[in-house]
Amino acid sequence: MTQHSFYATAPRGVEKLLSDELRQLGAIDVEQRRAGAIFKGDLEIAYRVALWSRFANRLLMTLAEFPAPNADALYEGTRSIAWHEHLGAEGTLAVDFTGSAQWINDSRFGALKVKDAVVDVMRDKHGVRPDVDTDRPDLRIHLHIHNDLATISLDLSGESLHRRGYREQGSRAPLKENLAGAILSLAGWPAVAEKGGALVDPMCGSGTFLVEAALMAADIAPGLQRDHFGFLGWLHHDDTLWQRLLGEAEERRVAGLEKLSPIQGSDTDVRAVKAAKGNIARAGLRDHISVSAQRFIYSKPPEGASSGLVIANPPYGERIGDKQKLIGLYREIGTHLGEAYNGWKGALLVADDMLQHSISLKPTRSYPLLNGTIECQLHCYGFLKPGKQVQGGEMFANRLRKNLKHLSRWARKNSVSCYRLYDADLPEYAVAVDLYQEAGDGSQWLHVQEYAPPKTIDKQKAEQRLFEVMQVLYEVMELPPERVVLKVRERAKGGSQYGRRDEKKNYIVVEECGAQFRVNLTDYLDTGLFLDHRITREKVRELARDKRFLNLFAYTGSVTVYAAQGGARSTTTIDLSTTYLEWAKQNMALNGFAEGPHAYVRADCSEWLEDAQGEYGLIFIDPPTFSNSKRMEGVFDVQRDHVALIKRAVGLLEPDGVVLFSNNRRDFKLDKEALADLKIEEITRATIPEDFKRNQKIHHAWLMRRS
């Protein structure tokens, strides 16, 4: 048969696998190239590559090469090809273009010149113009230009060969089928399957690893289920040869399924599991692959399987905050794989070195791969075994243990269930760590806030330090990843320091000094309960008896709860946020104050004070450092505006009334001269709790009365 020149494309990092595969399929003169390989062979070899290649994207058969320094040369070179020998009079065509040339500003222009030349040849020969069909043309033509050299090829694959025909649904980030096949091959699956070993993917998503592993182990041609190839409408297509190859592949499929090793997968996402089952069924493997919905930590080898390969493509976390949240997941992956699959081979596709380091397993081999646009590393583990967690952040670990020993004893003695465990004690580890204990079952949570590092700090170093922090927290506190919440403390969009960060709406109830509060650890920068104001709230409870109480900038109303518990005659809670006012009502109801003389007002506190009337015995003011909410005019600045704010509030006091004013601006200076007509008592030191004594500037507080 006539020998032709071909070029098969493949994902980056897969070129060697493709070259070896082409040789096994009978190709000659194979040369590995960037993102592919060139080779020679007859039509049967081309058909075998299209049917059997597990790694190729496209199969291009070269028709001509010629200089193309300009558009006219491209047109004439293309027109010189006898297109009527490749395309029927009523056939359709499409032209794809890759490469570049100085005279081509738009890839569509190059494709258009080729199309025009083909159409003109066909019109001269048959008197009709062939139509363009970009989806499934009878002839797909490929133009590549490099250094003004044009290569015209026929695309024998049609659509990319990675599309096997079984996948209609994908989970959030599915692997392409040929990349999955390459990963399985690099991980040693063919050898494992040959020895009767099993395969498990405990994070299977839409099941691509599972199906590709079955196709590989059962000797099933990956293109057997495709209903279209680019050569089917080509005039030189040999259907007799093609049908013979299909029949041969079908015989091998039937024989291979009889010896298929156990293959099972699982995923936490029930929608992904449903998609996987559908893909498996369409691949004709329903009776050979099992899939279930469960967390990966509950996965285990199939019954009776003493050896095999466990493989996974865990989430990458492309943003820093996402990556930090994944540290615990990756730790669990390493721990579980080492324990549950002891003695098995393992493989993980990881996109970040920091996440790889949190896996307590040392890879024996690693391969760089490109998953779409994401640079990844495939880490292969020769024989899994329980690993020792990666060490790091010893200084932070020592300080955390020291704080935990002291503060846990103090918290038990004082019936405190939520407290600050660490507050940037060490400059190298600039985070705040708060411990929350749920009322009732006593479940513990950690709320971790990273103080955004200054621009002078190397980004990678800061990221590494945060990684060490999360590692140590999981290690020392022995909490599952879902109970450790990480946030970066920086301004939310819109300028408000209380902006929403997430939409999980997960609330827990905590206890503090005889009161209960709903807190949300995930959705906002703050949780709904300022732990540093624990003593301040107790002071309000102490002062509130028989007083009309006013809470300005009330946030979630925790201070109002204390005032009500202290015997306030009535309470008025004011905040600009409807969300926080509703939260305040819920906190009051939680403590038995759903009914009674308790008012809630949605308003800009500064504007409300301008027209307010009545007298209050106790007024609490804890304004934000700044605010420019969309619902208020102008920008509130506590340093600039505190005098007017305090004077208006004092104007609402009963003769012996008290204002408790507080704020958390570190460099705040009370303008005592402008407030000289008031009796002012600073109580900052007395209101700093034990767990915040390392940070004496966490807030400022004063009691103010009329002279």
C-alpha positions as CSV (number, residue, x, y, z in Angstrom):
1,M,0.0,0.0,0.0
2,T,1.0,3.6,-0.5
3,Q,3.1,5.1,2.3
4,H,2.0,8.5,3.6
5,S,3.5,11.1,6.0
6,F,1.5,11.8,9.2
7,Y,1.5,14.1,12.2
8,A,-0.3,13.0,15.4
9,T,-0.9,15.7,18.0
10,A,-1.0,15.1,21.8
11,P,-1.2,17.0,25.1
12,R,2.1,18.4,26.2
13,G,4.0,15.9,28.3
14,V,2.5,13.0,26.5
15,E,4.7,13.1,23.4
16,K,6.9,10.1,24.4
17,L,4.0,7.9,25.3
18,L,2.5,8.8,21.9
19,S,5.7,8.0,20.0
20,D,6.0,4.6,21.7
21,E,2.4,3.8,21.0
22,L,2.7,4.7,17.3
23,R,5.7,2.3,17.0
24,Q,3.6,-0.5,18.7
25,L,0.8,0.2,16.2
26,G,3.2,-0.4,13.3
27,A,4.2,3.2,12.3
28,I,7.7,3.7,10.9
29,D,10.2,6.6,11.0
30,V,8.5,7.9,14.2
31,E,10.0,11.2,15.5
32,Q,8.9,12.8,18.7
33,R,8.0,16.5,18.3
34,R,6.6,19.2,20.6
35,A,3.0,18.3,21.3
36,G,3.0,15.4,19.0
37,A,5.0,13.0,16.7
38,I,5.5,12.6,13.0
39,F,5.6,9.1,11.4
40,K,5.0,7.2,8.1
41,G,2.7,4.4,7.3
42,D,0.1,3.1,4.9
43,L,-3.7,3.6,5.2
44,E,-4.1,0.6,7.6
45,I,-1.6,2.2,10.0
46,A,-3.5,5.4,9.9
47,Y,-6.8,3.6,10.6
48,R,-5.2,1.7,13.5
49,V,-3.9,5.0,15.0
50,A,-7.4,6.6,14.7
51,L,-9.0,3.5,16.3
52,W,-6.4,2.5,18.9
53,S,-4.5,5.6,20.0
54,R,-5.1,6.3,23.6
55,F,-3.0,9.5,23.6
56,A,-3.5,11.3,20.3
57,N,-5.7,14.4,19.8
58,R,-5.6,14.6,16.0
59,L,-4.3,12.6,13.1
60,L,-3.1,14.7,10.1
61,M,-2.1,13.2,6.8
62,T,0.3,15.5,4.8
63,L,-0.8,16.4,1.3
64,A,1.7,19.1,0.4
65,E,4.3,21.5,1.7
66,F,5.3,24.7,-0.2
67,P,6.6,28.2,0.5
68,A,3.9,30.7,1.4
69,P,5.5,34.2,1.9
70,N,2.2,35.9,1.0
71,A,-1.5,35.2,0.5
72,D,-1.1,34.7,-3.3
73,A,1.5,32.0,-2.8
74,L,-0.7,30.2,-0.2
75,Y,-3.6,30.3,-2.7
76,E,-1.6,29.0,-5.6
77,G,0.1,26.3,-3.6
78,T,-3.3,25.1,-2.3
79,R,-4.9,25.3,-5.8
80,S,-2.1,23.0,-7.2
81,I,-3.5,20.1,-5.2
82,A,-6.0,17.8,-7.0
83,W,-8.8,18.3,-4.5
84,H,-11.3,16.6,-6.8
85,E,-9.5,13.3,-6.0
86,H,-10.2,13.8,-2.3
87,L,-13.7,15.4,-2.2
88,G,-16.8,14.5,-4.0
89,A,-18.8,17.0,-6.2
90,E,-21.5,17.2,-3.5
91,G,-19.1,17.0,-0.5
92,T,-18.6,19.5,2.3
93,L,-15.4,20.9,3.7
94,A,-13.9,22.9,6.6
95,V,-10.5,24.4,7.0
96,D,-8.6,24.8,10.3
97,F,-5.5,27.0,10.7
98,T,-2.6,26.9,13.1
99,G,0.8,28.6,13.2
100,S,1.6,32.2,12.2
101,A,2.9,34.5,9.5
102,Q,3.7,38.2,9.4
103,W,1.2,38.7,6.6
104,I,-1.6,37.0,8.5
105,N,-3.3,39.1,11.2
106,D,-6.3,36.9,11.6
107,S,-6.2,33.1,11.4
108,R,-9.5,33.2,9.6
109,F,-7.8,34.9,6.7
110,G,-5.4,32.0,6.2
111,A,-8.2,29.5,6.4
112,L,-10.3,31.5,3.9
113,K,-7.5,31.6,1.3
114,V,-7.2,27.8,1.5
115,K,-11.0,27.4,1.3
116,D,-11.2,29.7,-1.8
117,A,-8.5,27.7,-3.6
118,V,-10.2,24.4,-2.9
119,V,-13.6,25.7,-3.9
120,D,-12.2,27.1,-7.2
121,V,-10.6,23.8,-8.0
122,M,-13.9,21.9,-7.4
123,R,-15.9,24.5,-9.3
124,D,-13.5,24.2,-12.3
125,K,-13.8,20.4,-12.2
126,H,-17.5,19.9,-11.4
127,G,-19.1,23.3,-12.0
128,V,-20.4,23.5,-8.4
129,R,-19.1,25.0,-5.2
130,P,-18.8,22.7,-2.2
131,D,-20.5,23.8,0.9
132,V,-18.8,24.6,4.2
133,D,-19.7,22.4,7.2
134,T,-17.7,23.3,10.3
135,D,-19.2,20.5,12.4
136,R,-18.9,17.3,10.4
137,P,-17.5,18.0,6.9
138,D,-16.7,15.3,4.4
139,L,-13.2,16.7,4.3
140,R,-11.5,18.6,7.1
141,I,-8.4,20.4,5.9
142,H,-5.7,21.6,8.1
143,L,-3.3,24.4,7.3
144,H,-0.1,25.1,9.3
145,I,2.3,27.9,8.6
146,H,5.7,28.3,10.2
147,N,8.6,30.4,8.8
148,D,6.5,31.0,5.7
149,L,6.3,27.3,5.0
150,A,2.8,26.0,4.5
151,T,1.8,22.5,5.3
152,I,-1.6,21.3,3.9
153,S,-3.0,18.1,5.6
154,L,-6.2,16.1,5.8
155,D,-7.5,15.8,9.3
156,L,-8.4,12.1,9.4
157,S,-9.6,12.3,13.0
158,G,-12.5,14.7,12.4
159,E,-13.2,15.8,15.9
160,S,-10.4,15.3,18.5
161,L,-9.6,11.6,19.1
162,H,-9.9,12.2,22.9
163,R,-13.6,12.2,22.4
164,R,-14.3,8.5,22.7
165,G,-18.1,8.8,22.4
166,Y,-19.1,7.7,25.9
167,R,-19.0,11.0,27.8
168,E,-22.0,13.3,27.6
169,Q,-21.8,14.8,31.1
170,G,-18.8,16.1,33.0
171,S,-18.3,17.0,36.6
172,R,-16.9,20.4,37.5
173,A,-13.4,19.8,36.1
174,P,-13.2,16.6,34.0
175,L,-10.0,15.4,32.5
176,K,-9.8,14.8,28.8
177,E,-9.9,11.2,28.0
178,N,-6.5,11.0,26.4
179,L,-4.8,12.8,29.2
180,A,-6.5,10.4,31.7
181,G,-5.1,7.5,29.6
182,A,-1.6,9.0,29.6
183,I,-1.8,9.4,33.4
184,L,-2.8,5.8,33.9
185,S,0.0,4.6,31.6
186,L,2.6,6.7,33.5
187,A,1.3,5.5,36.8
188,G,1.9,1.9,35.7
189,W,-1.7,0.7,35.3
190,P,-1.1,-1.6,32.3
191,A,1.5,-3.6,34.3
192,V,-0.8,-3.6,37.4
193,A,-3.8,-4.8,35.4
194,E,-1.7,-7.5,33.6
195,K,-1.0,-9.0,37.1
196,G,-4.7,-8.9,38.0
197,G,-4.4,-5.8,40.2
198,A,-7.4,-3.6,40.9
199,L,-8.0,0.1,40.4
200,V,-9.7,2.6,42.7
201,D,-10.4,6.3,42.1
202,P,-11.8,7.6,45.4
203,M,-12.4,11.1,43.8
204,C,-13.7,9.9,40.5
205,G,-15.8,12.8,39.3
206,S,-17.4,11.9,36.1
207,G,-15.5,8.6,35.9
208,T,-12.9,9.3,33.2
209,F,-10.1,7.4,35.0
210,L,-12.4,4.5,35.6
211,V,-13.6,4.1,32.0
212,E,-10.1,4.7,30.5
213,A,-8.6,2.2,32.9
214,A,-11.2,-0.4,31.9
215,L,-10.6,0.3,28.2
216,M,-6.9,-0.2,28.7
217,A,-7.1,-3.3,30.9
218,A,-9.7,-5.0,28.7
219,D,-7.8,-4.3,25.4
220,I,-10.7,-2.2,24.1
221,A,-10.0,0.2,21.3
222,P,-10.7,3.8,22.6
223,G,-12.2,4.8,19.2
224,L,-14.5,1.8,18.9
225,Q,-17.6,3.6,20.0
226,R,-17.0,6.8,18.0
227,D,-19.6,7.2,15.3
228,H,-17.5,9.5,13.1
229,F,-14.0,9.9,11.8
230,G,-12.6,12.5,9.4
231,F,-11.8,9.9,6.8
232,L,-15.3,8.5,6.4
233,G,-16.2,11.2,3.8
234,W,-12.8,11.1,2.0
235,L,-12.8,9.6,-1.5
236,H,-9.9,7.4,-0.8
237,H,-11.5,5.8,2.3
238,D,-11.3,2.0,2.2
239,D,-14.4,0.9,4.0
240,T,-13.6,-2.8,3.6
241,L,-10.4,-2.3,5.4
242,W,-12.0,-0.2,8.0
243,Q,-14.8,-2.7,8.7
244,R,-12.2,-5.5,9.1
245,L,-10.3,-3.4,11.7
246,L,-13.6,-2.7,13.6
247,G,-14.4,-6.4,13.6
248,E,-11.0,-7.3,14.9
249,A,-11.4,-4.6,17.7
250,E,-14.8,-6.0,18.6
251,E,-13.4,-9.5,19.0
252,R,-10.6,-8.2,21.3
253,R,-13.1,-6.3,23.3
254,V,-15.2,-9.3,24.0
255,A,-12.2,-11.4,25.0
256,G,-10.7,-8.6,27.1
257,L,-13.8,-8.0,29.2
258,E,-13.7,-11.6,30.4
259,K,-10.4,-10.9,32.2
260,L,-11.0,-7.4,33.4
261,S,-9.6,-6.5,36.9
262,P,-11.9,-5.0,39.6
263,I,-12.4,-1.2,39.0
264,Q,-14.3,1.0,41.5
265,G,-14.8,4.7,42.1
266,S,-16.5,7.0,44.5
267,D,-17.1,10.7,44.9
268,T,-18.7,13.0,47.5
269,D,-20.7,14.8,44.8
270,V,-23.8,12.8,44.0
271,R,-24.2,14.6,40.7
272,A,-20.8,13.6,39.6
273,V,-21.5,10.0,40.6
274,K,-24.7,10.1,38.5
275,A,-22.7,11.4,35.6
276,A,-20.0,8.7,36.1
277,K,-22.6,6.0,36.0
278,G,-24.1,7.4,32.8
279,N,-20.7,7.5,31.1
280,I,-19.8,4.0,32.3
281,A,-23.1,2.7,30.9
282,R,-22.6,4.4,27.5
283,A,-19.1,2.8,27.4
284,G,-20.7,-0.6,27.8
285,L,-19.0,-1.1,31.2
286,R,-22.0,-1.0,33.5
287,D,-21.4,-4.6,34.7
288,H,-17.6,-4.1,35.2
289,I,-17.2,-0.8,37.1
290,S,-18.8,0.0,40.4
291,V,-19.3,3.6,41.6
292,S,-20.7,5.0,44.9
293,A,-21.3,8.3,46.6
294,Q,-19.0,8.7,49.7
295,R,-16.1,10.7,51.0
296,F,-12.7,9.4,50.0
297,I,-11.7,8.7,53.6
298,Y,-14.3,5.8,53.5
299,S,-13.0,4.3,50.3
300,K,-11.2,0.9,50.6
301,P,-9.8,-1.7,48.2
302,P,-12.3,-4.0,46.5
303,E,-13.0,-7.2,48.4
304,G,-10.3,-9.7,47.7
305,A,-8.0,-7.2,46.0
306,S,-4.6,-7.4,47.6
307,S,-2.8,-5.1,45.2
308,G,-3.6,-2.5,42.7
309,L,-3.4,1.2,41.8
310,V,-5.2,4.0,43.6
311,I,-5.4,7.1,41.6
312,A,-7.0,10.5,42.0
313,N,-7.3,14.0,40.5
314,P,-8.0,16.1,43.6
315,P,-9.2,19.7,43.4
316,Y,-6.3,22.2,42.7
317,G,-7.4,25.4,44.4
318,E,-6.3,28.0,41.8
319,R,-6.7,30.9,44.2
320,I,-4.5,31.2,47.3
321,G,-7.5,31.1,49.7
322,D,-8.8,28.0,48.0
323,K,-5.4,26.3,48.3
324,Q,-5.2,27.0,52.0
325,K,-8.6,25.4,52.5
326,L,-7.4,22.3,50.6
327,I,-4.3,21.7,52.8
328,G,-6.4,19.6,55.3
329,L,-7.9,17.7,52.4
330,Y,-4.5,16.8,51.0
331,R,-3.3,15.8,54.4
332,E,-6.3,13.5,54.7
333,I,-5.6,12.1,51.2
334,G,-2.0,11.2,52.2
335,T,-3.0,9.7,55.5
336,H,-5.9,7.7,54.1
337,L,-4.0,6.3,51.1
338,G,-1.1,5.3,53.2
339,E,-3.3,3.5,55.7
340,A,-6.1,2.0,53.6
341,Y,-4.0,1.1,50.5
342,N,-0.8,0.0,52.2
343,G,1.3,-1.9,49.6
344,W,-0.6,-0.5,46.6
345,K,0.8,1.8,43.9
346,G,-0.6,5.3,44.0
347,A,-0.8,8.3,41.7
348,L,-2.1,11.9,42.2
349,L,-2.3,14.7,39.8
350,V,-1.4,17.9,41.7
351,A,-1.1,21.5,40.5
352,D,0.7,23.1,43.4
353,D,3.9,22.2,45.3
354,M,2.5,23.5,48.6
355,L,-0.4,21.1,48.4
356,Q,1.9,18.2,47.4
357,H,4.0,18.8,50.5
358,S,1.0,18.5,52.7
359,I,0.6,14.9,51.5
360,S,2.6,12.7,53.8
361,L,3.9,10.5,51.0
362,K,7.1,10.8,49.0
363,P,6.7,10.2,45.3
364,T,9.1,7.8,43.5
365,R,8.5,9.5,40.2
366,S,7.0,12.8,39.0
367,Y,5.9,13.9,35.5
368,P,5.1,17.4,34.3
369,L,1.7,17.5,32.5
370,L,-0.7,20.2,31.3
371,N,-4.3,19.8,32.2
372,G,-5.9,22.3,29.9
373,T,-4.1,25.5,30.8
374,I,-3.1,24.3,34.3
375,E,0.5,23.1,34.8
376,C,0.4,20.0,36.9
377,Q,2.7,17.3,38.3
378,L,1.7,13.6,38.2
379,H,3.2,12.2,41.4
380,C,3.6,8.4,41.4
381,Y,4.1,6.4,44.6
382,G,5.8,3.0,44.2
383,F,4.3,1.3,47.2
384,L,2.0,3.2,49.6
385,K,2.6,3.0,53.3
386,P,1.6,5.1,56.3
387,G,3.7,8.3,56.2
388,K,5.0,10.8,58.6
389,Q,3.5,14.2,58.3
390,V,5.7,16.9,56.8
391,Q,7.4,19.0,59.5
392,G,7.4,22.8,59.3
393,G,6.6,25.8,61.4
394,E,8.2,24.5,64.6
395,M,8.2,27.9,66.2
396,F,4.5,28.4,65.5
397,A,3.7,24.9,66.8
398,N,5.6,25.5,70.0
399,R,3.8,28.8,70.6
400,L,0.4,27.3,69.8
401,R,0.9,24.4,72.3
402,K,2.0,26.9,74.9
403,N,-1.0,29.1,74.4
404,L,-3.4,26.2,74.3
405,K,-2.1,24.8,77.6
406,H,-2.5,28.2,79.3
407,L,-5.7,29.4,77.7
408,S,-7.6,26.1,77.8
409,R,-7.1,26.0,81.5
410,W,-8.2,29.6,81.9
411,A,-11.2,29.1,79.6
412,R,-12.5,26.1,81.7
413,K,-12.0,27.9,84.9
414,N,-14.0,31.0,83.6
415,S,-16.6,29.1,81.6
416,V,-15.4,30.6,78.3
417,S,-16.1,28.4,75.3
418,C,-14.8,30.8,72.5
419,Y,-11.5,32.5,72.7
420,R,-8.5,33.8,70.8
421,L,-5.8,31.1,70.8
422,Y,-3.1,32.9,68.8
423,D,-2.8,36.5,67.6
424,A,0.3,37.1,65.5
425,D,2.4,36.3,68.5
426,L,5.3,35.6,66.2
427,P,5.8,38.2,63.4
428,E,6.7,35.4,61.0
429,Y,3.3,33.9,61.4
430,A,0.8,36.8,61.1
431,V,-2.5,35.1,61.7
432,A,-5.2,35.2,64.3
433,V,-6.7,31.9,65.4
434,D,-10.0,31.8,67.3
435,L,-11.4,28.6,68.9
436,Y,-15.2,28.2,68.9
437,Q,-17.0,25.4,70.8
438,E,-20.5,24.6,69.9
439,A,-23.1,24.6,72.6
440,G,-24.5,21.2,73.3
441,D,-22.1,18.7,71.8
442,G,-19.0,20.7,72.4
443,S,-17.7,20.3,68.9
444,Q,-14.7,22.6,68.3
445,W,-14.0,24.9,65.3
446,L,-11.0,27.1,64.4
447,H,-11.5,30.4,62.7
448,V,-8.2,31.4,61.1
449,Q,-7.6,34.9,59.8
450,E,-4.4,35.7,57.8
451,Y,-3.4,39.4,58.1
452,A,-2.6,40.3,54.5
453,P,1.2,40.7,54.3
454,P,2.8,44.0,53.2
455,K,4.0,44.2,49.6
456,T,7.6,44.1,50.9
457,I,7.1,40.5,51.9
458,D,7.8,37.9,49.2
459,K,4.5,36.4,48.1
460,Q,5.8,32.8,48.0
461,K,7.4,33.1,51.4
462,A,4.1,34.4,52.9
463,E,2.2,31.6,51.2
464,Q,4.7,29.0,52.6
465,R,4.3,30.4,56.1
466,L,0.5,30.2,55.8
467,F,0.9,26.6,54.6
468,E,3.0,25.9,57.7
469,V,0.3,27.5,59.9
470,M,-2.4,25.3,58.5
471,Q,-0.3,22.2,58.7
472,V,0.5,22.8,62.4
473,L,-3.2,23.6,63.2
474,Y,-4.4,20.3,61.8
475,E,-1.6,18.5,63.6
476,V,-1.9,20.1,67.0
477,M,-5.6,20.6,67.2
478,E,-6.5,17.3,65.6
479,L,-9.6,18.7,63.8
480,P,-11.0,17.6,60.5
481,P,-10.5,20.1,57.6
482,E,-14.1,21.1,57.5
483,R,-13.9,22.5,61.0
484,V,-11.0,24.8,60.2
485,V,-12.0,28.0,58.4
486,L,-9.4,30.2,56.8
487,K,-9.9,33.9,55.7
488,V,-7.6,36.6,54.5
489,R,-8.2,39.8,56.5
490,E,-8.5,42.6,54.0
491,R,-11.2,44.9,53.1
492,A,-14.3,43.5,51.4
493,K,-15.5,45.0,48.1
494,G,-17.4,48.2,48.5
495,G,-15.3,49.4,51.5
496,S,-17.4,47.8,54.3
497,Q,-15.4,45.9,56.8
498,Y,-18.3,43.5,57.3
499,G,-18.8,42.5,53.7
500,R,-20.1,39.0,52.7
501,R,-17.4,36.5,51.7
502,D,-19.4,33.4,51.0
503,E,-22.9,32.0,50.8
504,K,-22.8,28.8,52.9
505,K,-25.2,30.1,55.6
506,N,-23.8,27.6,58.1
507,Y,-24.5,28.8,61.7
508,I,-23.5,27.3,65.0
509,V,-24.6,28.3,68.5
510,V,-22.0,29.1,71.1
511,E,-22.2,30.0,74.8
512,E,-20.6,33.0,76.5
513,C,-21.0,34.0,80.2
514,G,-24.6,32.6,80.4
515,A,-25.7,33.8,77.0
516,Q,-26.0,32.0,73.7
517,F,-25.2,33.4,70.2
518,R,-25.4,32.3,66.6
519,V,-22.1,32.7,64.8
520,N,-21.2,32.2,61.2
521,L,-17.6,31.1,60.6
522,T,-17.7,31.1,56.8
523,D,-19.7,33.8,55.1
524,Y,-18.3,37.0,56.5
525,L,-15.0,38.4,57.5
526,D,-16.1,38.4,61.1
527,T,-18.2,35.7,62.7
528,G,-21.0,37.7,64.4
529,L,-19.3,37.8,67.8
530,F,-16.4,40.0,68.7
531,L,-14.5,37.9,71.3
532,D,-12.4,40.9,72.5
533,H,-15.5,42.6,73.8
534,R,-16.4,39.8,76.2
535,I,-15.7,41.9,79.3
536,T,-17.2,45.0,77.7
537,R,-20.5,43.1,77.2
538,E,-20.4,42.0,80.9
539,K,-19.9,45.7,81.8
540,V,-23.1,46.5,79.9
541,R,-25.0,43.8,81.7
542,E,-23.7,45.2,85.0
543,L,-24.9,48.8,84.1
544,A,-28.2,48.0,82.4
545,R,-30.6,47.3,85.3
546,D,-33.8,49.4,85.0
547,K,-32.2,51.4,82.2
548,R,-33.5,52.2,78.7
549,F,-30.7,50.8,76.6
550,L,-29.6,52.0,73.2
551,N,-27.2,50.0,71.0
552,L,-25.8,51.9,68.1
553,F,-23.9,50.2,65.2
554,A,-25.4,47.1,66.9
555,Y,-24.0,44.5,64.4
556,T,-25.6,41.2,65.5
557,G,-27.0,42.5,68.8
558,S,-24.8,40.5,71.2
559,V,-24.5,43.6,73.5
560,T,-28.3,44.0,73.4
561,V,-28.6,40.4,74.7
562,Y,-26.3,41.3,77.7
563,A,-28.3,44.4,78.4
564,A,-31.6,42.4,78.4
565,Q,-30.1,39.8,80.7
566,G,-28.9,42.6,83.0
567,G,-32.5,43.8,83.5
568,A,-32.8,46.7,81.0
569,R,-36.2,48.3,81.1
570,S,-36.2,48.3,77.2
571,T,-33.7,48.0,74.4
572,T,-33.3,49.7,71.0
573,T,-31.0,48.1,68.5
574,I,-29.9,50.1,65.5
575,D,-27.9,49.1,62.5
576,L,-27.9,49.9,58.8
577,S,-27.8,46.2,57.8
578,T,-31.1,44.3,57.5
579,T,-29.1,41.0,57.7
580,Y,-27.5,42.0,61.0
581,L,-30.7,43.3,62.5
582,E,-32.4,40.0,61.7
583,W,-29.4,38.2,63.2
584,A,-29.8,40.4,66.3
585,K,-33.5,39.4,66.6
586,Q,-32.4,35.7,66.4
587,N,-29.8,36.1,69.1
588,M,-32.4,37.8,71.4
589,A,-34.9,35.0,70.7
590,L,-32.2,32.4,71.4
591,N,-31.9,33.9,74.9
592,G,-35.6,34.2,75.7
593,F,-36.2,37.8,74.6
594,A,-38.3,37.3,71.5
595,E,-41.1,39.3,73.1
596,G,-41.0,42.4,75.2
597,P,-40.0,46.0,74.9
598,H,-37.2,45.4,72.3
599,A,-37.1,47.6,69.2
600,Y,-35.0,47.1,66.1
601,V,-34.3,50.0,63.8
602,R,-32.7,49.9,60.4
603,A,-30.9,53.2,59.9
604,D,-27.7,55.0,59.5
605,C,-26.8,55.7,63.1
606,S,-25.2,59.1,62.5
607,E,-28.3,60.3,60.6
608,W,-30.7,58.7,63.2
609,L,-29.0,60.6,66.0
610,E,-29.7,63.9,64.3
611,D,-33.4,63.5,64.8
612,A,-33.6,61.2,67.7
613,Q,-35.7,62.0,70.8
614,G,-36.2,60.4,74.2
615,E,-33.9,59.6,77.1
616,Y,-31.7,56.6,77.6
617,G,-29.9,55.4,80.8
618,L,-27.2,53.5,78.9
619,I,-26.0,53.9,75.4
620,F,-23.4,51.6,73.8
621,I,-21.5,52.8,70.7
622,D,-19.0,50.6,68.9
623,P,-18.7,52.1,65.4
624,P,-16.7,50.6,62.6
625,T,-13.3,52.2,61.8
626,F,-14.8,53.3,58.5
627,S,-17.8,52.6,56.4
628,N,-19.1,53.7,53.0
629,S,-22.0,51.3,52.5
630,K,-24.1,51.8,49.5
631,R,-27.1,52.6,51.8
632,M,-25.4,55.6,53.4
633,E,-24.3,58.9,52.1
634,G,-20.6,59.8,52.4
635,V,-18.0,57.9,54.3
636,F,-17.9,57.4,58.0
637,D,-14.5,57.7,59.7
638,V,-14.4,57.1,63.4
639,Q,-11.3,59.3,64.0
640,R,-12.8,62.2,62.2
641,D,-16.5,61.8,63.2
642,H,-16.3,60.5,66.8
643,V,-16.8,63.9,68.5
644,A,-20.1,64.7,66.8
645,L,-21.3,61.1,67.2
646,I,-20.6,61.1,71.0
647,K,-22.1,64.6,71.6
648,R,-25.3,63.6,69.9
649,A,-25.5,60.4,71.9
650,V,-24.8,62.2,75.2
651,G,-27.7,64.6,74.3
652,L,-30.0,61.5,74.6
653,L,-28.9,60.6,78.1
654,E,-30.9,60.7,81.2
655,P,-29.3,62.9,83.9
656,D,-27.3,60.1,85.4
657,G,-27.0,58.1,82.1
658,V,-23.8,56.6,80.7
659,V,-22.3,56.2,77.3
660,L,-19.9,53.3,76.7
661,F,-17.9,54.2,73.7
662,S,-15.5,51.8,72.0
663,N,-13.8,51.2,68.7
664,N,-11.0,49.0,67.4
665,R,-8.9,51.5,65.4
666,R,-5.4,50.8,66.6
667,D,-4.1,54.4,66.3
668,F,-7.3,56.0,67.5
669,K,-6.9,59.2,69.6
670,L,-9.9,60.4,71.6
671,D,-10.3,64.2,71.2
672,K,-10.6,64.9,75.0
673,E,-10.3,68.7,74.4
674,A,-13.4,68.7,72.2
675,L,-15.2,66.6,74.8
676,A,-14.0,68.5,77.8
677,D,-17.5,69.1,79.0
678,L,-17.9,65.4,79.7
679,K,-16.8,63.1,82.6
680,I,-14.6,60.5,80.8
681,E,-13.2,57.4,82.3
682,E,-11.0,55.2,80.2
683,I,-11.7,51.5,80.8
684,T,-9.6,50.0,78.0
685,R,-7.2,47.9,80.2
686,A,-10.1,46.6,82.3
687,T,-12.0,45.4,79.2
688,I,-9.1,43.5,77.5
689,P,-9.7,39.8,78.2
690,E,-7.0,37.3,79.1
691,D,-6.9,35.8,75.6
692,F,-6.2,39.3,74.1
693,K,-3.6,40.6,76.5
694,R,-1.0,40.0,73.9
695,N,-2.6,42.7,71.8
696,Q,-3.5,45.7,74.1
697,K,-4.6,47.7,71.1
698,I,-7.3,45.3,70.1
699,H,-9.9,48.0,71.1
700,H,-10.3,51.2,73.1
701,A,-13.2,51.8,75.6
702,W,-14.4,54.7,77.7
703,L,-17.3,55.5,80.0
704,M,-18.8,59.0,79.5
705,R,-21.2,61.0,81.5
706,R,-22.4,64.6,81.6
707,S,-20.4,66.8,83.9
